[in-house]
Amino acid sequence: MKVCYIAKVTGTVQGVYFRASAQNQAIDHCLSGYAHNQDDGSVEVMVCGDEENVQQMLKWLEQGPEEASVDSVEVTSTHPRDINHFSIG
C-alpha cells in the first residue's frame, strides 16, 4: 500500500547538500516526492511509497547528510500522490 508523508526538517539543512542527499536516499528506497527549501530555513520533504521504505527515509531525515545538523523533523500524513519521481527545488 502506498503512503505519503510530508516532513518539515529544521536545523542547519540548507546549503549542506540536504536536498540532493534526500533525493539520492529516495531513489535508493524507490520513493517519490520532493525536497524543497523553505523561506524559514527549513526543508520540506514529501515522500511517497511503500510504508517500510518511507519509514526508513523518515528515519534518515532525522540525521540527514554528514554536513547537516538536524534539530527537528515534524511529520504529517498526507494523501497519496500519483507521482513517480523525486524532485528537488
C-alpha positions in Angstrom: 0.0 0.0 0.0 1.3 3.4 -1.0 1.6 6.0 1.8 2.8 9.7 1.7 4.2 11.9 4.4 5.4 15.5 4.5 8.2 16.3 6.8 9.5 19.7 7.9 13.2 19.4 8.7 14.7 22.2 10.7 18.3 23.0 11.7 21.3 23.5 9.5 19.7 21.9 6.5 20.2 24.4 3.7 23.4 24.8 1.8 24.7 21.4 3.1 23.5 19.1 0.2 20.5 18.1 2.2 18.1 18.1 -0.7 20.4 16.3 -3.1 21.2 13.7 -0.4 17.5 13.3 0.3 16.9 12.7 -3.4 19.6 10.0 -3.5 18.1 8.3 -0.4 14.6 8.4 -2.0 15.9 6.9 -5.2 17.7 4.2 -3.3 14.4 3.4 -1.5 12.2 3.6 -4.6 10.3 6.6 -3.3 8.7 9.6 -5.0 8.2 13.1 -3.8 10.3 16.2 -3.4 12.7 18.2 -1.2 12.2 22.0 -1.2 14.0 24.7 0.7 11.6 26.9 2.7 11.9 30.7 3.4 12.3 30.0 7.2 15.5 28.0 6.6 13.8 24.6 6.8 13.5 21.9 4.2 10.1 20.4 3.3 10.3 16.8 2.2 7.4 14.8 0.8 8.0 11.0 0.5 5.6 8.5 -1.1 5.9 4.8 -1.5 5.9 1.5 0.4 5.3 2.1 4.1 8.6 0.3 5.2 10.7 2.3 2.7 9.0 5.5 3.7 9.7 4.9 7.4 13.4 4.2 6.6 13.5 7.5 4.7 11.8 9.4 7.6 14.4 7.9 10.0 17.2 9.1 7.7 15.8 12.6 7.7 16.5 12.8 11.5 20.2 12.7 10.7 20.5 13.9 7.1 23.8 14.1 5.3 27.1 14.4 7.2 27.2 18.2 6.7 23.8 18.8 8.1 22.7 19.4 11.7 19.1 18.4 12.1 17.2 19.9 15.1 13.7 18.5 14.5 11.6 16.6 12.0 7.8 17.3 12.1 6.0 14.6 10.1 2.4 14.8 8.8 0.5 12.2 6.9 -0.9 13.3 3.5 -3.0 11.8 0.7 -1.0 9.5 -1.6 0.1 11.4 -4.7 0.3 10.0 -8.2 3.9 10.9 -8.9 6.8 8.6 -9.9 9.9 10.7 -9.4 11.7 12.7 -6.6 12.4 16.3 -7.4 14.4 19.0 -5.6 13.8 22.7 -5.6 
